[in-house]
């Protein structure tokens, strides 16, 4: 791999030859493209006072797709050559058969750029990156004698893509990504608890290695760990829950976001299938998927089919008004594509995926929302969760939560899980704060074995009647 710009149609294979192969593979198809990709990534993990991992990966390849109706033929290779393209075309062509389709129009071009095309890996030297991680370790241990373990990781990557369509339309995008994660374990009286913090986005490393930035993240990780050190067992039962702003939007992402992706609704497997234009949430609830926010982790100038990203409204004032679409599902459902066709890499076919999914804020102060909570949980941080797309049922674990009684925030609780279903939770939203915030830039989303970076966000929310799983009786 080199630092020269990625230009496979100039460097690896003749453009006219590649176009001819693609046209032959997609003749009679409804859609199709050649997707070229080069990706470089670096990751350093400093754990418990030593450098545990230092890795650098580089890969490139292409994927060729031919789509007819609901069927897609896809072939990929790490070798970008005429011979590899011809072999891939034979495989992809099997989905077209005798043809008869009409090639869809190319995406509308865009001149906007949501992030700088600079390589973040080269943004700082290896010694500087290592010294940053060492500094985080030493800083946290000096802050509090109860710190017994620190783990910090710094990652950077650059993805370069070029998409060629059968009409000769070409789209390019260069996508940087950085991320810093910090986790800390504290011990007191034989009890150990942990806390974590982090963030990043499609930005360089300058901000993340700035001591002012990482020290704030380190203090936040320590704060969460110390809070959990004082936590009591969470209560169990059906109760009202207040969710904090920002990262708790991951519950929104999982509980309803996947259910609003086009493929699940076209196939009728989503809990929201067939409900377009109907009220599915409380009044005041407006949910967007927005891939156009500059420098955000989930943002994309264009999606992996070459369609410009968009600010798509999914739920407006409680009414379902849109789904997230890639080109194939949009065509089959007779609606416009929304710029949500995403893939993990050249080795994967695109599908409808979220970008930055969030709920708009209301006009109530967070303090008033908490004050209205008679008996429940105030959940500020979340860990892992699971959701069943067909019915929207979810289970989420809380990493920071508090007991609230008569509007007063009490002791932190441990072991709290939130259980419910997205369709019901949406209708039971009873308070929407004026403090909408996006997460700090640490989300990844899995679907059908593919992982892509995403963003989430929300204001402070009160949701009535969630089941809280805990250990207290």
Buried (B, 14 or more C-beta within 10 A) or exposed (E): EEEEEBBBBEEBBEBEEBBBBBBBBBBBBBBBBBBBBBBBBBBBBBBEEEEEEEEEEEBBBBBBBBBBBEBBBBBBBEEBEBEBBBBBBBBBBEBBBEBEBEBBEBBEEBEEEBBBBEBBBBBBEEEEBBEBBBBBBEBBBEBEEBBEBBBBBBBBBBBBBBBBBBEEBBBBBBBBBBBBBBBBBBBBEEEBBBBBBBBBBBBBBEBBBEEEBBBEBBBBBBBBBBBBBEBBEBBBEEBBBBBBBBBBBBBBBBBBBBBBBBBBBBEEEBBBBEBBEEBBBBEBBBBBBBBBBBBBBBBBBBBBBBBBBBBBBBBBBBBBBBBBBBBBBBBBBEBBBBBBBBBBBBBBBBBBBBBBBBBBBBEBBBEBBBBBBEEBBBBBBBEEBEBBBEBBBBBBBBBBBBBBEEBEBEEBBBBBBBEBBBBBBBBBBBBBBBBBBBBBBBBEBEBEEBEBBBBBBBBBBBBBBBBBBBEBE
